[in-house]
Amino acid sequence: MLPAVGRPADELLAELGKLTAADLPTRGGRTAAYVYDSGRPEVRAAAEQAYVAMMEVNGLDPTAFPSIVALERSVVGAVAARLGGDAATPGIFTSGGTESIILAVKAARDARPEVRDPKIVVPVTAHAAFHKAGRYLGVRVDAVPVDPTTFRADPAATAAACDDSTVLVVVSAPSYAHGVVDPVAEIAALAAERGLPCHVDACVGGWLLPWLAEAGADIAPFDLSVPGVTSLSCDLHKFGYAPKGASVLLFRDEAMRRAAYYACAGWPGYTVVNSTIQSSKGAGPLAGAWATLQALGADGYRELGRATLAATRRLIDGVDAIDGLTVLGSPDASLVAIGSDTLDLFALADAARERGFYLQPQLSLGADLPANLHLTLTGVSEQGVDALLAVIAEAAEAVRPLGPPVPSPDLVGLVAEIDFTDLDDASFAALLPAVGFDPSGADAGKMAAVNRLLDALPPATREVIVTRFLSALYSPHLGG
């Protein structure tokens, strides 16, 4: 509510502290998703100060604020030089991986205006942002199977899916769900043979994999140095450890970058030309990314890469030693998916959260992509990986008597019969305690029952339910 009289800053910050008390921790490595911590307070301080210093600068017009041109050239140039390009490589600084991906799809679509019903070919493990891009841009998404053992994209299936309507082929480096790098060189080559652009989604791995390689990891080429790769996205607010939101989209040639731009002179106001989806935008994230890159330098990232690789190898070995748990695939990056045929992983996640660590549940998709728990390890994880493994082992023992996750058949049947379009937010919120979610109850924060139910439902039904949940969450009817 808007106060009748302005409130002092110290009072506001105190209230903000109370509001964030129940949030997951953003530092220290106990939240194994969503956040990326370098563990270096002096680097964070530099980024914060740079962010605030440029917060009011508007990125809408680079001729009015030439500082953003200099900063963006520096940031894009640094990323390009590390990922197979050079100072002349065209690129765009965006608000995050999703915006980078949407712009990559837009560029590919607009570069072939003669295609009436454009589609992109992606592995089924590709990030959801490609589906979002397809929905927003009117582009079909053809998701093809991956190898059921390695979870890597299948070149043969990709080639078979390409046709006259294809405007872009996609690979991941790595895929978020399993942390594995697709066969980039092989798929980029088959795309080039067909005259198609190939985008590498390196949002999560672009600024990590090169440092892991320096630390001794076996990383196959994946960047612009690979023939056939025409664009690449790399998030700096992930393993670049910059403040959100900061991502870079690189292109092999200038024409494709121009196809990502938007211009409008068909109205009576100022002529609009945008390099991103946003028009007005604060320059804080750009300055924060620039300051983080400069403050850490190659030596800083090299050490963080070494620590990340050590933590990942320790985690993989430790998980494999816990009865009932296994690591899915062979992760190339520090993203690890833990699977099980005998344990309720959703209950295990709740048990781990009670013990101070957040592991991210991932639902199954078809017969070949089982449910699992996702962990992203960062530069600070080396310090706490043994504590994390101890919690995982303890949680596994705690849930072992439950066996594998089995949702209530009656509840699944009931949900299948509900017409959610007839429910308003209040009615939907009233149903949630029946499926195991009550933000104001003693089990607030426990999601196992909800995840078991969602996992038993088809993806289209899941999408309807989580959309309704989000609407209810932001309504007055679901409070905690």
GIVEN-V674227 format. One record per backbone hydrogen bond with DSSP energy under -1.0 kcal/mol. CO is the residue of the C=O (numbers start at 0). NH is the residue of the N-H. If there is no record, write none. Layout:
[[CO & NH] [CO & NH]]
This chain:
[[7 & 11] [8 & 12] [9 & 13] [10 & 14] [11 & 15] [12 & 16] [13 & 17] [14 & 18] [15 & 19] [19 & 22] [29 & 357] [31 & 375] [32 & 34] [39 & 43] [40 & 44] [41 & 45] [42 & 46] [43 & 47] [44 & 48] [45 & 49] [46 & 50] [47 & 51] [48 & 52] [49 & 53] [53 & 56] [53 & 282] [56 & 282] [60 & 63] [60 & 64] [64 & 67] [65 & 69] [66 & 70] [67 & 71] [68 & 72] [69 & 73] [70 & 74] [71 & 75] [72 & 76] [73 & 77] [74 & 78] [75 & 79] [76 & 80] [77 & 81] [78 & 82] [79 & 84] [82 & 223] [85 & 88] [89 & 250] [91 & 248] [93 & 246] [95 & 99] [96 & 100] [97 & 101] [98 & 102] [99 & 103] [100 & 104] [101 & 105] [102 & 106] [103 & 107] [104 & 108] [105 & 109] [106 & 110] [108 & 111] [111 & 114] [117 & 139] [118 & 166] [119 & 141] [120 & 169] [121 & 143] [122 & 125] [126 & 129] [127 & 131] [128 & 132] [129 & 133] [130 & 134] [131 & 135] [132 & 136] [133 & 137] [133 & 138] [139 & 119] [141 & 121] [143 & 123] [146 & 150] [151 & 146] [153 & 157] [154 & 158] [155 & 159] [156 & 160] [162 & 165] [164 & 118] [167 & 120] [168 & 198] [170 & 200] [171 & 181] [174 & 178] [178 & 331] [178 & 332] [179 & 174] [181 & 183] [182 & 186] [183 & 187] [184 & 188] [185 & 189] [186 & 190] [187 & 191] [188 & 192] [190 & 195] [191 & 194] [196 & 168] [197 & 229] [197 & 230] [198 & 170] [199 & 201] [199 & 232] [200 & 172] [201 & 205] [202 & 234] [204 & 207] [204 & 208] [207 & 211] [208 & 212] [209 & 213] [210 & 214] [211 & 216] [212 & 215] [216 & 218] [222 & 225] [225 & 228] [229 & 251] [230 & 199] [231 & 249] [232 & 201] [233 & 247] [235 & 241] [237 & 240] [245 & 235] [245 & 236] [246 & 93] [247 & 233] [248 & 91] [249 & 231] [252 & 256] [253 & 257] [254 & 258] [256 & 259] [261 & 273] [263 & 271] [271 & 263] [273 & 261] [280 & 58] [282 & 286] [283 & 287] [284 & 288] [285 & 289] [286 & 290] [287 & 291] [288 & 292] [289 & 293] [290 & 294] [291 & 295] [292 & 296] [295 & 299] [296 & 300] [297 & 301] [298 & 302] [299 & 303] [300 & 304] [301 & 305] [302 & 306] [303 & 307] [304 & 308] [305 & 309] [306 & 310] [307 & 311] [308 & 312] [309 & 313] [310 & 314] [311 & 315] [312 & 316] [313 & 317] [314 & 318] [315 & 319] [318 & 321] [321 & 324] [325 & 338] [333 & 376] [335 & 374] [336 & 327] [337 & 372] [338 & 325] [342 & 344] [343 & 347] [344 & 348] [345 & 349] [346 & 350] [347 & 351] [348 & 352] [349 & 353] [351 & 356] [352 & 355] [357 & 31] [359 & 373] [361 & 371] [368 & 364] [371 & 361] [372 & 337] [373 & 359] [374 & 335] [377 & 380] [379 & 382] [380 & 384] [383 & 387] [384 & 388] [385 & 389] [386 & 390] [387 & 391] [388 & 392] [389 & 393] [390 & 394] [391 & 395] [392 & 396] [393 & 397] [394 & 398] [398 & 401] [399 & 402] [407 & 411] [408 & 412] [409 & 413] [410 & 414] [411 & 415] [412 & 416] [418 & 421] [419 & 422] [423 & 427] [424 & 428] [425 & 429] [430 & 433] [431 & 434] [431 & 436] [432 & 435] [437 & 440] [440 & 443] [442 & 445] [446 & 450] [447 & 451] [448 & 452] [449 & 453] [450 & 454] [453 & 456] [457 & 461] [458 & 462] [459 & 463] [460 & 464] [461 & 465] [462 & 466] [463 & 467] [464 & 468] [465 & 469] [466 & 470] [467 & 471] [468 & 472] [469 & 473] [471 & 474]]
